[in-house]
C-alpha cells in the first residue's frame, strides 16, 4: 500500500478546508492510503474548534501565522517523520 500525506494549510478559512477534506475523502482507490494533515496557521476564527472535532484528520497547530511556505513545511516535516511515500500539498 502506498502511503500518501495530503497537507492542507488553513488560516481563517475553515469552510474551504472542510470542503477540501470532503473532496479528499471521496477518493476510493485501493492503491493508496491517504492521510489528511491539516496545519492551522494561527487562525483567529473558529477554525480550530471545528477542525478539532474531525476524527479522520491529523491536526497540527501553529501558534502564529508562519506564512505560506513555513506553514506547509510544518506538515511536510510531519509527513517525512512519519515515513509517507508521497506528500501532496493542497491549497484549500
N, C-alpha and C positions, 0 to 999 in steps of 0.2 A: 504494500500500500504506500502510495506517495503522500507524504505529509506536506500540506501547503498552509502557510500562515498568511492570512489576509489582514493587513494592518490598515486601520482607518483612523485618521486623526480627527478628533472632534473639538471644536471650540464654539460654544454657544450655538450649536446647530443640531440639537438632538433629533428633531423631526427628520431632517435629511439623513442623519446617521441611522435612525431606526429603519427608514426606507431602504437604505443601503444594506443593512443587516438582513432584512427580509429577502432582498434580491439574492444575496449570497446563499441563504438557506434554501432557496428554490432549486439549487443545483443538486441533482440526484445521482450524479456519477458514482459508480462503484470503484473507480480507479483512484480516487483522491480522498484523503481525509482532510477536510478543510476546517481550520481553526480560525475564528474571527477574534482579532485582537484590537480592541478599541483603546486608543490613547486619548484621554481627555487632557486638553492643553490649557488647564487653568480656567475652565468655564466659570462664568458668574451667573448663569441662568440655572434652570432646574435639570440640566443635563446629567449630572452625577446621580441625582435622585432617581431619574428614570432609567438610566443605564445600569445602575447597581441592582436593579430588580431582575435583570435578564440572567438566566442561568446558562445560556448557550454561548456566552462570550467570555473572554478574558478582558478585564477592565484594568488598565494601568492609569494612574493619575499623576499628572504633573501639578505641582502646587502653584505654578505660574505659567504663563504663556511663554513657551520656549521658541516660538516661531515655527514655521512650517518644516524646515529641514530637521532641526533637532527634535521636534515633536515626533516626527516619523522615525527618527533614529532610535528613540526610546523603544518603540515597538519592534524595530528591526533587530536591535540588540537582544531583546527578549526572545525573538524567534530563533536567532542564531544560538543563543544559550540553550534553548530547548530543542535544538537539533532538527529543525524543519528542513525538508529537502528544497523547498522553494518558498520565496517570500514575494507576495504581491502587495503593493502599496496602492490603496484606492483613495481618491478624494471624495468625501461624502457628497 
